């Protein structure tokens, strides 16, 4: 063996040794058997935009890496027509939180790091580009637009439950929604985004299904009953262990701490979006609802919670909301209520109460229940009929269909459209409101 062959052999043996060490470390971390899109690395993944503060001047971003990234940063700049905009990028140091996936027994046991930043002092009505990383390993530059400061046309998307077989069957729905409304200002996910609250494989599917859309459309996540689960057989149900690390949401300090980041409000261009937790501490939210609705003079008031106030699926009944929350929606003129949970489609409305002699028009609140994932239930026609006693009139129903919804607001109109997974329009409703008198009509 000559000198060069000896050098080559030594290098080859060293390479095998290093690879064996890496394989051993990988195996020690119990990551074998995971898909590559489940495994964290130094490169940012699961990038998520949320509202946290005034939508015209702030935005929150959260992302994940492996545990080696201790000092993460985000950069943001006003976007430009060429790449020179990066010269004016501002750095934000991230808050980093260690998270052990193994806290839930069916997850692989290894630590990941979640990082979060709240961009502040942004200019209204401006396209920004941001990226996240550690100074060496970066995401791509991603664009979003801040809100205007006053009432102005806007559009957003809403999904009912994704929940089951997410990557296979929800991907096409969120991607068709993006094709239909690419410039939507935000998106509401009305709960049950996964089926098993703490199972990271399902959250990995949800993030992969949406891909870059999650990092570009600002999300308003709503907690559903499937985001609650026991850690073990004896413990009480608790909020998904991933929920707070992977979303950066407003904290309502006056509420019970268990409601933090599951009950909050967003005020977007004179549109109030009130997000409720319909699974836990229902009584504690009633006063909060009244407080927020009493104080708001928003031109449009929207409420979203997971459980359907007027459940269209057989055997479902959210009586608490009908008895305690609906009267507040009536009193304060909530325009639109967006729900999930029942894996069917129903649009109905509550007309103006006849005893209010000072009001005219034919309408008070529009109630929607929808589903975006493959799990489907049967419509309960009899119970929809029974809701007439509560003042509910059914307008349109559907079953065995995956939907997404696009809501557009312009001038004195709110235009609601439901689409199938094929992108075909299935249902339309238009609310017209006189902002001076508050009188509303529904077409």
N, C-alpha and C positions, 0 to 999 in steps of 0.2 A: 504493500500500500504506500503510495507516495504522499508527499506533504499535503498536497491539495485535497487528495481523497480523505486524509485524516481530518483536515479542517472541516470538510463537508460533513463527515460522519458525526463529529462532535456537535456541529450546529444542528444536525438533524435530530440527534438524541436530546439536545437541550430543548428543541422545539416540541418534541413529544412530551418531555417532562412538563414544560409550561402548559401545554394543552391539557395534559392530564390533571394538573393542578386546577386549571380553570374549570374543567369538567367536574372535578371533585367538589369545588366550591359551588358550582351551579347545582349539582346534585344535593349538596348539603343544604342549600336554600330551598329545596323541594320545588324547584321550578320546572322540572321535567314533566312533560305531559301537557304543558300549557301551550296555547297558540302564541305565535310571536306577538300578536297584537294585545295579549294580556300581560306580557312581560315588560316591566319598566326598564329604562336605560338612562343614560345621561341626557338623552334627547327628550325634550318635553313632549308629553302626550296628554290626552284627555283635557284639552284646552277649552275652557268654558267662560263665556261672558255672562255677567249678571248685572242687574241694577243694584246699586247701593249708594243712595244719595240722589241728588238732582240729576235726572237723565240728560239735561242740557249741559252739564259741566263735570259729571263724574261717570266712571264705569269701573266695574270690578272684573278682574280676570283671575282664574284659578287654573293650575296645571299640576301635573304629576311627573316625578322622575324616580329613579332608583335612589337608594339611601346615600349614595356617594356625593350627591349634590347638596351641600350644606348652605351655600351662599348663592341663592338664586336672585336674578334681577329681571326686570321688564323694561323695555324701552318703548317710547311713544313719540310720535311727531305728526304734525299736520302733513297729510299725504300730498304728493306732488305728481306731476305728469312724467317725471323721470326719477331716477334713483337718488338724486341729490338731496331729496327731503331728509335722508338719514343723517345728514350733517347737523341737523337741528334736533336730533333725538334727545329726549330727556330720560335719564335713568331713574328707576324706582327700585329700591331694595325690597325684596319680598319677605313676607312672614312665612316661615317654614315650619311645618308640623309633621313629626314622625307618625306613621300609621302602620300598625302591625295587622296585616291581613288575617293572620292566624287567630285573631280574637274570635272569629267565627269558624267553627270546626271543619266545615267542608271547603274552606279556602286553603290554598297553599300557604304555609306559614313563612312569610318573609316581610321585611319592613320596606315600605315605600315612603317617599317624602311628597307631601302636597305643599304647594307654594301659592301664595295669594298676594295681590297688589290691588289697591284702589287708586286708579288714575283720577286726579283732581285738577281743579282750575283749568278745565278744558273750555274751549270756545263753543258756544251754541252753533247748531246747524253747520257743522264742519266735519269733513271726512278726515279721520285719523287713521294712521297705520301704526300697529304695535307688533312687538315680538317678545317672546319670553325665552329665558335660558339661564346660563351660568357665566356668560361672558365669552365662552368658547363654543359651547354647543347650543345652537339657537333653533327656535322654530322659524318658519317663514314669516314674512311681514303680512299682517292680516288687517283688513280695513273694516271700519264701522263708522257710522255717522251719528253725531250727537243730536239731541232733540232741539227743536226751536224753543224759545222762551215763552211763546204765547200760543194760542189756539191756531192750529194749522192742519191741513190734511195729513192723515197718516194711515197706515195699514199694518195689520198684524195677523199672525197665524195662530190657530189653536188646535191642539190635538187632545182627543180622549186617550184612554189607556193604550199604551204600546204593549207592555206586560209580558207576553209570551212569544217564544221563538223569534226574538227581536231582530236578530241579524238577518235571518232568512226572510221574514215577512213584514217587518216594519221599515226596513231600509228603503224600499221602493216608495213608501208613503211619504216619508219626510223628504225624499229627493224629488218626488213629483210636486210636493208643496213648494219646494224651493224653485222648481221650474215655473210654477204658477205665479208665485209672488216673491221674486228674488230680492226685491227692495223692501221687504217687510221690515218694519222698525224693531219688532220684537216678536217673541213666540211664547205662548202659554202652553205648558205641559200639565194637563189637569189630573195628575196623579197616576199611580200604578205604572210608573215608567219601567219597573221590573216586577217580576213575580215573587222573588225570594229576596227580602229586604237586604240581607247582609252578603249575599252571594256575589262575589266579585266578577265571576264569569258573566253574569247577566248585565252588570254595569259595563263591563268591557264590550259586550255586544251593543249596548245602547250607544256608547261613545263611538264605536266603529261604524254603526249604522248611519249616524249623522255626520261623522267625519268633520270636515272643515266647517260645516254649517253651524255646529255648536260654538265654534270660535268666532263666528261672524254675525249670526243672529243673536241678539241679547235675549237670554232665556229668563222666563218667570216660571220656576218650577213650583208645582203644587204637590203637597204630600198626600199620598193615598194610603189606604189600609194595607196594601202590600209593601209599603215602605216601613211597616212595623212588623216585628217578628221577635221571638225569643232567641236569645243567644244559646241557651241550652234548655233542656226540658223543664227545668224548675223555675227559671227566671221569668219575670213579667215581660210582656212584649215591649220592645224599645225601638226607637227610631233607627233606621238603617245607619250602621256605623260609618258608611261612606258619605252620608248626606252632608254633614257639616264640613268635613274636609274638602269635598269636591265642589261645593257651591259656596259663594261668598255673598250672603244675603243680609238684608237689614235686620237688626235686632230691636224689637220693641221692648224696651226695658221695663215698662209698666206691666207687662204680661208675665205669667208664670214662666220660669226659665225653661221648662219642658216645651213651651210653645215658641221659644226663640228660633228664628229662621224658618219657621213653618207658618207663621202668621205675620203678615206685613203688608204694607201698601206701596204702590208705585203711582206717582203722579206724572203722567206723560202728556205734555202739551194740552192741558186742561181736560185730560181724561184720567179719572181715578180708577185704579185697579186694586180691589181689596181682595187679598189672598187669605183664605181661611184653612184651618186644619179640621176637617170634618170627622176625624178619627178619635181625637183625644181632647179632653177638657172643653167640651162644648159649651157648658154654662159660662165658663170664664171668658169666652169670646163674645158673648151677647152684648155686654156693656161696651166692649171694644168696637163692635160693629156700629152701635148707636153713636158712640163718640166720633168715629171717623166720618160717618154719614152726616151727622149733625154739623160738623165743622166744615165739611167740604162744600164749596160752591162750584165744583167742576161742572163743565157743560155736559159731560157724560160720566155716568157712574156704572162701573162693571164689577161684579163679584164673581170670583171663581173659587170653587172648592171641589173636592173629589166626588163625594157622594151626591147623587142627584136629588134635588129638593122634591121633584116630582118623578119618582122612579118609574121608568117605563118597562123594566124587565120583570118577568113573573116572580112574585114572591119577595120583592124588594120594597122597603119602606123606610124612608128617612123622616119619621114623624117629628122628631125634635126640631128639625129645620123648618118644617111647615108651620109648626106651632109657635116657634120662638124667633126665627130669623126672617121668615117671609113677611110677618107684619111690619118689620123694620124696613124691608125692601119696598113694601107698599107705601109706607109713611114717607120715606125719603126719596121716592121716585127712582129707585135703581132701574137702569135701562136694560141691562143684560146680565144674565146669570149663566155661567159656563161650567158644566159638570162632566163627569165621566162615570166610572164604576159599573154601569149596567150593561155594557157591551152590546148596546143597540143604539138606534138613532131616534131621537124625538125632539121635535120643536113644538113648543106651545107658548101661550101667553096668558097673562092675567090682565083683564081689562080694568079700567078705572072703576073703583068702588062707587056704586050708585049713590051711597049716602053722602058722598062728598059733592055737594051741589055746586061748589065753586069751580069744579073742573068739568071740562068737556073733552071731546076726543074719544077714541075707542080703545085706548091702550095704556098700560102702565109698565109691565116688565115682560121681557122675552126670556124664556127658559130653554136652554139647549142641553141635551145629553148626547154624547157622541163617543165613538170608539175608533182608534186608528190601527190597532193590532189585530191579529188573526182570531183571537178568542171571541166568540159570538154567542149571544143569548137570544131567547125568544121574547118577543114583545108581549107585554101583559095588557091586552086590550081592555079587560074589565076594570083593572085598577086605574087606567087612564080615564075611563068613564067616571069612576068614583071620585076623581080629583075635581070634578065640577063643583062638588060641595065646598072646595077650597078656593073656588073662583078661577080654576085653571081650564083653559080651552085648548084642546089638542089641534095642531095645524098640519103636522107632517110627521110620519114615522118611517122607519126603515129597519131592516135586519139583514144579517148575513152579508154585510158590506163593510169594508174598511174605508174610513172617511178622514178628511182633514178639512178645516174651515179657514176661510180668509175673511177678515172683517176690515172694511174700509170706512174711514170717517172723513167727511168733507162737508164744509158749510153746515147746514142744519140736518144732515142725514147720516145715519149709520147703516151701512149696507153689509148685510150678512150673507155669505155664500158657503154652501157645503159642497165639497167635491168628493168623488170616489177616488180610489187608488189609481184609476186609469186617467184621472184628470178631467173627468166629465162632470159638468155641473149637475147636482142632484136637487138642490133646494136653495131658495133665495127669499130673503125677507128684508124689507127696508123700513127703518124707523125714521120718521121725520119729526123734528121737535122745534117748536117756537121757543127760542131761548128767553124771550121777554116774558111770556106767559107760562112757560113750562108745559104747554099742551102738546101731547104726542099723538101721532097716528102710526098705524102699522099697515103696511101693504105687502 
